[in-house]
Amino acid sequence: MALAAIELAAIEQMLKSPNATPQAYLELRQKFPHLAWIRCDASDVTETPYRSFDLFDLHLLDGSDHCAAITDDPARATGIVLAKRAAAS
């Protein structure tokens, strides 16, 4: 199932909130169970994030073809890669 614009807006709103926590992955996964979710460290992803927030980089996942790939096209997104950013020193 594709990512709806209203869902992407809600995900972005949650991640940019000053109350965003490292547990945001679990909260988002529960709120949007129909999407594919991957979490990792930001250093594990070489592609440019779709959006960057204080705690996370947000990448869109396109699983419509044989192999999943990062996309910058929300219309093709079927999931989210949530990459945790290193804490600022």
C-alpha positions as CSV (number, residue, x, y, z in Angstrom):
1,M,0.0,0.0,0.0
2,A,1.4,3.4,-1.0
3,L,2.1,6.2,1.4
4,A,-0.7,8.8,1.4
5,A,0.3,12.5,1.5
6,I,-1.6,13.0,4.8
7,E,0.3,10.1,6.3
8,L,3.6,11.6,5.2
9,A,2.6,14.9,6.7
10,A,1.7,13.2,10.0
11,I,5.0,11.4,10.1
12,E,7.0,14.6,9.4
13,Q,5.0,16.4,12.0
14,M,5.8,13.8,14.6
15,L,9.5,13.7,13.8
16,K,10.0,17.5,13.8
17,S,8.2,17.9,17.1
18,P,10.4,19.1,20.0
19,N,8.9,16.1,21.9
20,A,10.2,13.5,19.4
21,T,12.0,10.7,21.1
22,P,14.3,7.9,20.0
23,Q,11.2,5.7,20.5
24,A,9.4,7.5,17.6
25,Y,10.0,4.4,15.4
26,L,7.8,2.2,17.6
27,E,5.1,4.9,17.8
28,L,5.0,5.4,14.0
29,R,5.1,1.7,13.3
30,Q,2.1,1.2,15.5
31,K,0.2,4.2,14.0
32,F,1.0,3.2,10.4
33,P,1.2,-0.7,10.4
34,H,0.4,-1.0,6.7
35,L,3.7,0.7,5.8
36,A,7.1,-1.1,5.6
37,W,9.4,0.2,8.4
38,I,13.1,-0.1,8.6
39,R,15.2,1.5,11.3
40,C,19.0,1.9,11.2
41,D,21.8,4.3,12.0
42,A,22.1,7.3,9.7
43,S,25.7,6.3,8.9
44,D,24.3,3.1,7.3
45,V,22.4,5.0,4.6
46,T,24.4,6.7,1.8
47,E,21.4,8.2,0.0
48,T,20.4,11.8,0.7
49,P,17.4,11.8,3.1
50,Y,14.0,12.9,1.9
51,R,13.9,15.0,5.1
52,S,16.2,15.5,8.1
53,F,15.1,16.2,11.6
54,D,17.0,16.6,14.9
55,L,17.0,12.9,15.8
56,F,16.3,11.2,12.5
57,D,16.8,11.2,8.8
58,L,13.7,10.2,6.9
59,H,14.1,8.1,3.7
60,L,11.2,6.9,1.6
61,L,11.2,3.2,0.6
62,D,9.9,2.1,-2.8
63,G,9.0,-1.6,-2.6
64,S,6.9,-1.7,-5.8
65,D,9.5,-3.4,-7.9
66,H,11.4,-6.6,-7.5
67,C,14.0,-5.0,-5.2
68,A,13.2,-2.3,-2.6
69,A,15.0,1.0,-3.1
70,I,15.2,4.5,-1.6
71,T,13.1,7.0,-3.5
72,D,12.5,10.7,-3.3
73,D,9.1,10.3,-4.8
74,P,6.3,10.1,-2.2
75,A,3.9,8.8,-4.8
76,R,6.1,5.6,-5.1
77,A,6.8,5.2,-1.4
78,T,5.5,2.1,0.3
79,G,7.5,2.4,3.4
80,I,9.9,4.4,5.5
81,V,13.5,4.1,6.5
82,L,14.0,5.9,9.8
83,A,17.7,6.5,10.3
84,K,18.8,7.7,13.8
85,R,21.2,10.6,13.7
86,A,24.2,10.7,16.0
87,A,23.7,13.0,19.0
88,A,25.2,16.4,18.6
89,S,28.4,17.0,20.6
